[in-house]
Amino acid sequence: MSDSHLIRQVTLTDAARLAAFYTSNKTHLAPWEPSRDPEFYTESFWQQRISDWLEKIAQGNADHYLTLDTAAAKVLATCSI
C-alpha cells in the first residue's frame, strides 16, 4: 500500500464516490454483476445502501470497506465481509 491509497470502513459521506465508482466501472463489472436498475447508480441509492450497511456493521453482522485513491478522493475498490 502506498501513501496515495487508503483502506477504511465505509461512511455516509461515501455515497457520491460509490455512485461514481459503479457508474464508471459499469461495463467492466458487467460480467460479474447482476443487471442493475438505473437507480443503483445514483447518490440517493448509495446513501440508503450505506445507511443499511452501517446498521449491519453496528450489529456486528457485516463490514464494508473501501480502497481510496487519496489524491483523487475516489474509490478504487470495495470489500464486504
C-alpha positions in Angstrom: 0.0 0.0 0.0 1.3 3.5 -0.8 0.7 6.8 0.7 -1.7 7.6 -2.1 -4.1 4.7 -1.1 -6.2 4.2 2.0 -8.4 1.3 3.1 -11.1 2.3 5.5 -14.6 1.4 6.6 -17.4 3.0 4.5 -19.1 6.2 5.8 -22.3 8.1 4.7 -20.0 10.6 3.1 -19.0 8.0 0.5 -22.4 7.9 -1.3 -21.3 10.1 -4.2 -17.9 8.3 -4.5 -19.7 4.9 -4.7 -22.2 6.1 -7.3 -19.3 7.4 -9.4 -17.3 4.2 -8.9 -20.1 1.9 -10.1 -21.1 4.2 -12.9 -17.5 4.4 -14.3 -17.0 0.7 -13.9 -20.4 -0.5 -15.1 -19.0 -2.1 -18.3 -16.0 -3.6 -16.6 -18.1 -5.2 -13.8 -20.9 -6.4 -16.2 -19.7 -10.0 -16.5 -19.8 -10.5 -12.7 -22.5 -8.2 -11.5 -26.3 -8.7 -11.9 -28.3 -6.4 -14.1 -28.9 -3.1 -12.2 -31.7 -0.6 -12.3 -30.7 2.9 -13.2 -31.3 4.0 -9.6 -28.4 1.8 -8.5 -26.0 4.4 -10.0 -27.4 7.4 -8.0 -26.1 9.0 -4.9 -29.5 8.7 -3.2 -29.4 4.9 -3.7 -26.0 4.8 -2.1 -27.0 6.9 0.8 -29.6 4.4 1.6 -27.4 1.4 0.9 -24.6 2.8 3.2 -27.1 3.5 5.9 -28.3 -0.1 5.8 -24.6 -1.3 5.8 -23.8 0.9 8.8 -26.7 -0.7 10.7 -25.4 -4.2 10.0 -21.9 -3.1 11.0 -23.3 -1.7 14.3 -25.0 -5.1 14.9 -21.7 -6.9 14.2 -23.3 -8.7 11.2 -21.1 -7.3 8.4 -18.3 -5.0 7.5 -17.8 -2.9 4.4 -14.5 -1.3 3.3 -13.3 1.0 0.5 -9.9 1.4 -1.0 -9.5 5.1 -1.9 -7.1 7.0 -4.1 -6.4 9.7 -1.6 -5.1 12.2 -4.2 -8.2 11.9 -6.4 -10.6 11.1 -3.4 -12.1 8.3 -5.5 -13.0 4.7 -4.8 -10.6 2.1 -6.3 -12.2 -1.0 -4.8 -14.8 -2.3 -2.4 -14.8 -5.2 0.0 -17.6 -6.5 2.1 -17.3 -9.2 4.8 
